[in-house]
Amino acid sequence: MRESKGSTPLESTPGEVRIPSSPLWAMKYLRHGGLGSSRDEGPDQIRWTSDPDDRDTGIYVIDDRSDHCMVSRLVGVSPDGCTYFLVARVKRLDFEDVRSGRAESLGLFSRGKEFTLCGVVEGAISNVVRVAGYRRYKDVPAAYLPPTGLIEFDAPL
């Protein structure tokens, strides 16, 4: 077996919405379809961001099987270069309400489940670590939810 010299590329295809690699890693790591899902191509693939020009406030969405999506937002950074993302699973219909303009993107997390705070370290080999899990929306610390700003943690979590 050949050892990888770097991270598996997660590049976007031409014309696709560009999601930065850290939140994409976190969402792919946690989605039920896994990292190498067959949904990574084809008509059911979703790659969406609420604000492609603002990494700090953007909400990112990818598909997770046919009836769900993964949603992610940047929570904070630590001095060691780790970035932290809140990731949740939402119904695809709830995401479609946002994409069509019938609902606000900030409300996606309130409709979510399976909340996880992930740490992502990028480098030659990217790593995703589950830092904390929350059963319900009301269990997630308010500082991690939109529309709060970026947290600069004093130390790695």
C-alpha positions as CSV (number, residue, x, y, z in Angstrom):
1,M,0.0,0.0,0.0
2,R,1.3,3.4,-0.9
3,E,1.4,6.1,1.7
4,S,0.0,9.5,0.8
5,K,2.5,12.4,0.6
6,G,-0.3,14.9,1.2
7,S,-4.0,15.4,1.9
8,T,-6.6,14.1,-0.5
9,P,-7.5,17.0,-2.7
10,L,-10.9,18.4,-2.3
11,E,-10.9,20.8,-5.2
12,S,-14.1,22.1,-6.7
13,T,-15.0,21.3,-10.3
14,P,-15.3,24.2,-12.7
15,G,-18.3,26.4,-12.1
16,E,-18.9,24.9,-8.7
17,V,-19.3,27.1,-5.6
18,R,-15.9,27.1,-3.8
19,I,-16.1,26.0,-0.2
20,P,-12.8,26.4,1.7
21,S,-11.1,23.1,2.4
22,S,-11.3,23.3,6.2
23,P,-15.1,23.4,6.5
24,L,-15.4,21.0,3.6
25,W,-13.2,18.5,5.4
26,A,-15.3,18.8,8.6
27,M,-18.6,18.3,6.8
28,K,-17.3,15.4,4.7
29,Y,-15.8,13.8,7.8
30,L,-19.1,13.9,9.6
31,R,-21.7,13.3,6.8
32,H,-23.3,9.9,6.7
33,G,-22.1,9.5,3.1
34,G,-18.5,9.6,4.2
35,L,-15.4,11.3,2.7
36,G,-15.6,9.5,-0.6
37,S,-19.3,9.6,-1.2
38,S,-20.6,8.8,-4.7
39,R,-22.7,12.0,-4.3
40,D,-19.5,14.1,-4.8
41,E,-20.5,14.3,-8.4
42,G,-23.8,14.4,-10.2
43,P,-27.1,16.2,-10.2
44,D,-27.8,15.7,-6.4
45,Q,-24.5,17.2,-5.3
46,I,-24.8,20.4,-3.3
47,R,-22.0,22.9,-2.7
48,W,-23.4,26.2,-1.4
49,T,-22.3,29.1,0.7
50,S,-24.3,32.0,2.2
51,D,-21.5,34.5,1.6
52,P,-18.7,33.4,-0.7
53,D,-16.7,36.6,0.0
54,D,-16.7,36.4,3.8
55,R,-15.1,33.3,5.3
56,D,-15.7,34.5,8.9
57,T,-19.5,34.8,8.6
58,G,-20.3,32.3,5.8
59,I,-22.4,29.3,6.2
60,Y,-21.5,26.3,4.1
61,V,-23.7,23.4,2.9
62,I,-23.0,20.1,1.2
63,D,-25.3,17.2,0.4
64,D,-25.6,14.2,2.7
65,R,-27.4,11.5,1.0
66,S,-30.7,12.3,-0.8
67,D,-32.7,13.8,2.1
68,H,-30.2,15.6,4.3
69,C,-27.4,18.2,4.1
70,M,-24.4,19.1,6.2
71,V,-24.2,22.7,7.4
72,S,-21.0,24.3,8.8
73,R,-19.8,27.7,10.1
74,L,-16.4,28.9,11.4
75,V,-16.4,29.3,15.2
76,G,-12.8,30.2,16.0
77,V,-9.1,29.6,15.8
78,S,-6.4,28.7,18.2
79,P,-2.7,29.8,18.3
80,D,-1.6,26.4,17.0
81,G,-3.4,27.1,13.7
82,C,-6.4,24.8,14.3
83,T,-9.7,26.2,13.0
84,Y,-12.9,25.2,14.7
85,F,-16.2,24.6,12.9
86,L,-19.7,23.9,14.1
87,V,-21.2,21.2,11.9
88,A,-24.8,20.0,11.9
89,R,-27.1,17.8,9.8
90,V,-30.3,19.4,8.4
91,K,-33.1,18.1,6.3
92,R,-32.6,18.9,2.6
93,L,-36.0,20.5,2.5
94,D,-34.9,23.0,5.1
95,F,-31.9,23.9,3.1
96,E,-34.0,24.2,-0.1
97,D,-36.1,26.8,1.8
98,V,-32.9,28.8,2.4
99,R,-31.6,28.4,-1.2
100,S,-35.0,29.6,-2.6
101,G,-35.1,32.6,-0.3
102,R,-38.1,31.4,1.8
103,A,-35.9,31.2,4.9
104,E,-32.7,32.8,6.3
105,S,-29.4,30.9,6.2
106,L,-28.8,31.9,9.9
107,G,-31.8,29.7,10.8
108,L,-30.4,26.5,9.4
109,F,-28.7,25.6,12.6
110,S,-31.9,25.9,14.6
111,R,-33.3,23.2,12.4
112,G,-30.3,20.9,12.8
113,K,-29.4,17.8,14.7
114,E,-26.1,15.9,15.4
115,F,-24.2,19.1,16.3
116,T,-20.4,18.7,16.5
117,L,-17.6,21.1,17.1
118,C,-14.7,20.0,14.9
119,G,-11.1,21.1,14.9
120,V,-9.4,21.1,11.6
121,V,-5.6,21.3,11.1
122,E,-4.4,21.7,7.5
123,G,-1.0,20.8,6.3
124,A,0.8,18.0,4.5
125,I,-1.9,15.7,6.0
126,S,-5.1,17.3,7.1
127,N,-6.7,16.2,10.3
128,V,-10.3,16.6,11.6
129,V,-11.0,16.0,15.3
130,R,-14.3,15.9,17.1
131,V,-13.9,18.4,19.9
132,A,-17.5,18.3,21.4
133,G,-20.9,17.0,20.5
134,Y,-24.3,18.4,21.4
135,R,-27.6,16.5,21.3
136,R,-29.9,19.5,20.7
137,Y,-29.7,23.0,19.4
138,K,-30.3,24.5,22.8
139,D,-27.2,22.6,24.1
140,V,-24.8,24.3,21.7
141,P,-23.0,27.2,23.4
142,A,-24.5,30.5,22.1
143,A,-21.0,31.8,21.2
144,Y,-20.7,29.0,18.6
145,L,-24.0,29.9,16.8
146,P,-24.6,32.4,14.2
147,P,-24.5,35.4,14.0
148,T,-21.7,35.5,16.6
149,G,-18.2,36.4,15.4
150,L,-14.9,34.6,15.3
151,I,-13.5,33.4,18.7
152,E,-9.8,33.6,19.2
153,F,-9.2,30.8,21.7
154,D,-6.2,31.2,24.0
155,A,-5.2,27.5,23.6
156,P,-6.3,24.5,21.6
157,L,-9.6,23.0,22.7
